[in-house]
Amino acid sequence: MKKKLTKIAAMTMAVGMAMTSLIGCGPSDAAASGATGAAQVTTAAESTAETVNTQKQQTESGIPKYIFLFIGDGMSYPQIQSAAYYMGTAGSSGGVETDELSFMDFPVAGSAQTFDSTSFCPDSASTATSIATGNKTYSGVINMDTSLTVPYETMAEKLKEQMGYKIGILSTVNLNHATPAAFYAHQDSRNNYYEIGQELIDSGFDYFAGGALLKDTGADKDKTSIYDLAAEAGYKVIKTEAEAEALTSEDGKAIVIAEQLADADAMNYQVDVKDDQMVLADYVEKGIEVLDNDNGFFMMVEGGKIDWACHANDAGSSIGDVTALDAAVEKAIEFYEEHPDETLILVTGDHETGGLTIGFAGTNYDTYMTNLGNQKISYAKFDEEYVAKYKEEKTDFDTVLADVKELFGLMKAGDPDASEDSALVLTDYELQRLETAYNRTLEVGAAKQDEMSQEEYVLYGTYEPLSVTITHILNNKSGIAFTSYSHTGLPVPVFAQGAGCELFEGYYDNTDIYNKIASLTGIE
């Protein structure tokens, strides 16, 4: 009893002291005022039963009953701002304009450092571990300490076990990829895909949705499919949009795999999505429907292909997937508007990818963001549908240039559609870069870093030389540049709205995202 009373008092202090008059943060003014008053009680031992009961009621009024955690993988300030700038200029008649993403209007914005136990340029497994558990670990490790012997319990596991919340895990990439896995799995390697899949089932979480499971029958394809094991464990396994749309809370636990899959069996990049195809926002909307209950829920939603696009230095695809994540956030905002005193929405990133920057040496102080609107296809789909054919058929360079014009807007000088001041006309230097890259694609193609010279790696990374050179040129002509094919050490923003959101102000470590949620909910 004493332990319970102490916990109540501690929770009251954490929540009550944090309440402010910020619009969109916490409960109503009356509830906030009551919570602050209750926080003045110093110890449970000094409280009467009546006061303790009042504290408990007031504390509970400040606990976020519905928690949305949106993680843009690889998304930091440059990814967000480039999307906002592009959306603003794309809808304008000229000049410099911005179109704020929905979460940019949240009343609270903080910043989180992202380093892990390996590097200042961390990976998704370790950074998601920090967010999910409040602990640092090595890159590539999921919810295990640096001795690789002690597992960490995640906020999602604790919210389910201690608070009885329903849990949803969504991602545009594979559901046993690093970030989603960090909310239910405990592995010394993020590459233990089959074992992570087994833990997905064992979690008992209520709703999974996104890309297909990697290596669902094991690394050697000799094990029982994770999907079959999930069905045996009581999950409804769904692989069509019709079944997904028909899903209700009455169906029980569900694993929903997107019907239309793309590279690595992940969901499509937004730029490649067809009009009638379900996207991340649709799966969030369905998740709200099936998870909603009087006790509460926690939903982690990952925009995973922002990271993949930035690894490939594809700014156009990155912008598309940031806006897709924003559309998903809007579904949570709609729910928040119906439950403003009980809902907390957080939007953050796990790390930055690519060293993206707005500004390029070749464009000085100018930017031409509207150029990116000429990109009609992701680098991955271009590889699959065009580059593969070029390599097989040894397509001539002029034919390739016609496709580049159609799909990316880049054209040779003298092209009938090229005006003298067009920012999309290839200079002699750029045309030579493109032809050199094309020849390398035909002769070598994508290669591993240790099979390349330093110059080759700087130019192409491990991507198809033609594809990455096209996006590099289009990026640069738009006034955008990348410095890396890997992750960087930039901090990430943390946007917050709803119950307890004021706790997320300031500059802190990514482990504090967990700590702040724990202090609000009382999980331990």
Protein Blocks (a to p, Z undefined) as FASTA:
>chain_A
ZZmmmmmmmmmmmmmmmpccbehiacdfklmmmmmmmmmpmbfklpcfklmmmmmmmmmm
mpcfbdcddddehiafklmmmmmmmmmmmmpgedjdddddfklmpfbdcdddfbdfkbmc
dcfklmmmmmmnopacdehiahiafkopaccddfklmmmmmnopacddddfbdfkbmklm
mmmpccfbfklmmlmmmmmmmnopabdcddddehklojnopaccfklmmmmnopacdfbf
klmmmpcfknopaddddfbdcehhiacdfklpcfklccfklmmmmmmmmmgcfkbpcddd
ddfklmmmmmnopaklmmmmmmmmmmmmmmmmmmmmmmmmlcccddddfbdehjiaeddf
klomaccfklmmmpcbdfklmmmmmmmmmmmnopafklmmmmmmmmnopacehiaklcfk
lckbccfklmmmmmmmmmmmmmnopadfklccfklmmmnmmadfklmmmmmmmmmmnopa
cfbfbdcfbdcddddedehklmmgcjddfklmmmmmmmmnopZZ
